[in-house]
Amino acid sequence: MIHKLRGKCANEGFDLCDPIHTQWYNDLIEEEGHVAKGTLQKIPSPPSISDVNTDGEDLHYNAVLIGNSKSIWPKFIAWLSSRCEKRLLELANNGTISRSRDEILNQVLNDSPFDTFVTETLCKVFHLCCSAQMGIELASYDFFWSNGVHRKVDLDNRKEGDEELSVHNQNGDADYHCYVSNKERSSFLVSMQRVAKVTGKYWHDDEGTKLCVHPQFGTWKAFRAVVVFHKKIKAEKSAEPPLVESIPKAPMLCPCPVAAEEIQKAKQVMAYALKMASSDRGGGDEDDEKTENLTYDDSPGKMDLCTYLHNSVTSGSDWS
């Protein structure tokens, strides 16, 4: 399933799709003390899916982290253009007084189009990939969106009080129906950076900048959602208790792809940014020791933190 899921996500602009076991994340935030303090919550840890990677490697996962690099923008622009054309066509069919394309575009842009594009596109992709035809029968899956919203999608069973969710294809026709539980009130923020860390594909600067750095894409990537899969449970007539599933071994953590001196300078940029933010709020009495040595041309006023870290890690990569 992961191979087809990666392909379909990449075709829609979401070229970062990494399988994980949610227990890796749960263990990490517990070790860091966030569970005890209540600053982060654990996410479900259902039984693993056994799969095979494209290189023949056995995979055991129960969730995926979905994100994107710059490849999302051509897809989004095409989607935005089609949304504008659809709006123009609706107005023409309704005999509404014609508006300019700029007016229609501004109207579309005021409706949070990127958020709509992300949610609609990923909902469609996951429904197609999570059907029984993909070889793994799933009962449901959870979207933990990066904005903290949690939505559980039941593929088959509609319960009283559920909201029908319709996702449309490019022609505007209903493409499929699934059911999203309205009773989910357990929305909370998932630390996408920590999820990324346990995939072994990203280095997380958890001391200074708090950013994740990808060896190829640098800091110029974004995490959109963690999607947790729930397999269908087959009833078995047996007097023996079910076996307790062992948690697959977590991958090795990604080594830091940034030179130590660059990380130190990035920390200074972060300290400077925090100081400026504090000054804007009437603060600014903090010790200036950490920022007094910022002498490079591209000062924080001219170069933000992501740009600085990105430039230090992506020489020769796809983003240079």
RODREN-794107 format. One record per residue (C-alpha): z, y, x; residue in one letter. Coordinates in steps of 0.1 Angstrom, whole numbers, padded with zeros to 4 digits, always signed. Example, Ala and Ser with C-alpha at 12.3 -4.5 7.8 and 13.67 -1.06 7.14 Angstrom:
# RODREN-794107
+0078-0045+0123a+0071-0011+0137s
# end
This chain:
# RODREN-794107
+0000+0000+0000m+0009+0024+0028i-0027+0024+0042h-0043+0033+0009k-0016+0058+0001l-0021+0075+0035r-0059+0076+0029g-0056+0091-0006k-0030+0116+0005c-0051+0127+0034a-0082+0131+0012n-0062+0156-0008e-0049+0176+0022g-0015+0158+0027f-0022+0143+0060d+0014+0135+0069l+0026+0104+0052c+0054+0085+0070d+0072+0054+0057p+0110+0053+0060i+0140+0034+0047h+0163+0058+0029t+0193+0040+0044q+0184+0055+0078w+0187+0090+0063y+0219+0081+0044n+0235+0068+0075d+0225+0099+0095l+0240+0124+0070i+0271+0103+0067e+0275+0101+0105e+0271+0139+0107e+0299+0144+0081g+0277+0160+0054h+0285+0134+0028v+0323+0138+0032a+0319+0176+0031k+0296+0175+0001g+0269+0195+0019t+0243+0167+0015l+0240+0138-0009q+0227+0103-0003k+0194+0093-0020i+0188+0059-0036p+0183+0029-0013s+0164+0002-0033p+0151-0030-0018p+0124-0027+0009s+0086-0031+0004i+0071-0054+0030s+0037-0042+0041d+0013-0042+0071v+0001-0012+0090n-0035-0007+0100t-0028-0021+0135d-0012-0052+0120g+0024-0040+0125e+0049-0053+0099d+0065-0025+0079l+0096-0026+0058h+0102+0006+0039y+0114+0019+0005n+0102+0055+0007a+0077+0079+0023v+0079+0114+0035l+0049+0135+0025i+0038+0166+0043g+0008+0185+0055n-0007+0203+0085s-0034+0230+0082k-0057+0204+0065s-0042+0213+0031i-0058+0247+0029w-0094+0239+0023p-0083+0215-0005k-0061+0241-0020f-0088+0268-0019i-0112+0244-0036a-0086+0236-0063w-0079+0273-0067l-0116+0281-0072s-0119+0254-0098s-0089+0267-0116r-0104+0301-0118c-0137+0288-0130e-0119+0268-0157k-0101+0299-0168r-0133+0319-0170l-0149+0291-0190l-0120+0290-0214e-0123+0327-0220l-0160+0325-0226a-0156+0296-0251n-0129+0315-0270n-0151+0346-0272g-0125+0366-0253t-0135+0400-0239i-0149+0393-0205s-0127+0399-0174r-0137+0403-0139s-0133+0374-0114r-0107+0395-0095d-0086+0399-0127e-0088+0361-0133i-0079+0354-0097l-0049+0377-0098n-0037+0360-0130q-0040+0326-0115v-0023+0337-0083l+0007+0350-0104n+0013+0315-0118d+0026+0299-0085s-0007+0281-0079p+0003+0264-0047f+0033+0248-0062d+0012+0236-0091t-0014+0222-0068f+0011+0203-0048v+0029+0188-0078t-0002+0179-0098e-0021+0165-0068t+0008+0143-0055l+0016+0131-0090c-0020+0120-0095k-0021+0103-0060v+0011+0084-0065f+0002+0072-0099h-0030+0058-0086l-0014+0042-0056c+0017+0028-0074c-0001+0008-0100s+0000-0030-0100a-0036-0032-0087q-0024-0020-0053m-0007-0054-0047g+0029-0042-0051i+0044-0040-0086e+0066-0010-0090l+0088-0002-0119a+0093+0035-0110s+0095+0060-0082y+0116+0091-0075d+0102+0124-0064f+0127+0144-0043f+0108+0176-0039w+0115+0200-0011s+0128+0226-0035n+0156+0203-0046g+0140+0191-0078v+0145+0154-0085h+0122+0136-0110r+0121+0099-0118k+0088+0085-0130v+0088+0053-0150d+0054+0037-0148l+0056+0015-0179d+0086+0020-0201n+0088+0051-0222r+0124+0058-0235k+0135+0081-0262e+0138+0117-0249g+0113+0112-0221d+0087+0138-0214e+0050+0128-0213e+0034+0139-0181l-0004+0143-0181s-0023+0149-0149v-0059+0161-0152h-0089+0152-0131n-0115+0177-0118q-0132+0178-0152n-0101+0188-0170g-0098+0155-0189d-0065+0136-0190a-0066+0112-0162d-0035+0091-0169y-0001+0093-0185h+0033+0084-0171c+0068+0093-0183y+0092+0115-0165v+0129+0112-0174s+0143+0144-0190n+0178+0130-0185k+0177+0135-0148e+0201+0162-0140r+0209+0151-0105s+0186+0175-0086s+0198+0184-0052f+0184+0194-0019l+0174+0166+0006v+0173+0176+0042s+0136+0171+0049m+0142+0178+0086q+0166+0149+0088r+0143+0126+0069v+0115+0136+0093a+0139+0128+0123k+0145+0092+0112v+0108+0085+0109t+0106+0087+0147g+0076+0110+0144k+0093+0144+0148y+0118+0159+0171w+0146+0179+0153h+0162+0208+0171d+0195+0204+0153d+0215+0227+0176e+0194+0258+0180g+0164+0266+0157t+0170+0238+0132k+0132+0232+0131l+0112+0200+0134c+0085+0198+0160v+0056+0174+0159h+0041+0163+0192p+0006+0171+0179q+0010+0197+0152f+0040+0216+0167g+0060+0235+0141t+0030+0242+0119w+0036+0216+0092k+0054+0215+0060a+0073+0187+0041f+0066+0185+0004r+0086+0155-0009a+0104+0123-0003v+0092+0096-0027v+0114+0065-0032v+0099+0033-0046f+0117+0009-0070h+0101-0025-0072k+0100-0045-0104k+0129-0070-0106i+0119-0105-0114k+0145-0125-0134a+0153-0157-0116e+0173-0185-0131k+0196-0195-0103s+0233-0202-0100a+0234-0188-0065e+0241-0151-0060p+0212-0130-0048p+0208-0125-0011l+0219-0091+0003v+0189-0075+0019e+0192-0065+0056s+0182-0029+0064i+0152-0028+0088p+0159-0013+0122k+0152+0024+0124a+0125+0035+0149p+0133+0052+0182m+0139+0089+0178l+0110+0111+0189c+0117+0126+0224p+0117+0164+0227c+0081+0176+0233p+0092+0211+0243v+0104+0221+0278a+0141+0228+0281a+0135+0265+0291e+0113+0270+0261e+0140+0256+0238i+0165+0279+0253q+0142+0309+0248k+0136+0298+0212a+0174+0297+0206k+0175+0333+0219q+0148+0342+0194v+0168+0326+0166m+0200+0344+0177a+0180+0377+0177y+0166+0370+0142a+0200+0362+0128l+0214+0394+0144k+0186+0414+0128m+0192+0398+0094a+0229+0405+0097s+0222+0441+0106s+0201+0445+0075d+0231+0434+0055r+0255+0458+0072g+0266+0435+0100g+0255+0435+0136g+0288+0437+0154d+0283+0403+0170e+0282+0397+0207d+0248+0407+0221d+0251+0383+0251e+0227+0358+0237k+0199+0383+0230t+0202+0408+0258e+0178+0389+0281n+0149+0389+0256l+0124+0407+0279t+0091+0389+0271y+0062+0409+0256d+0061+0390+0224d+0094+0401+0211s+0108+0387+0179p+0094+0417+0161g+0059+0407+0171k+0062+0369+0171m+0083+0348+0147d+0102+0317+0157l+0077+0292+0144c+0048+0309+0163t+0068+0310+0195y+0078+0273+0194l+0044+0264+0182h+0027+0281+0211n+0050+0263+0236s+0042+0228+0224v+0006+0227+0212t-0014+0235+0243s-0044+0211+0242g-0036+0198+0208s-0054+0202+0175d-0036+0235+0169w-0042+0252+0202s
# end
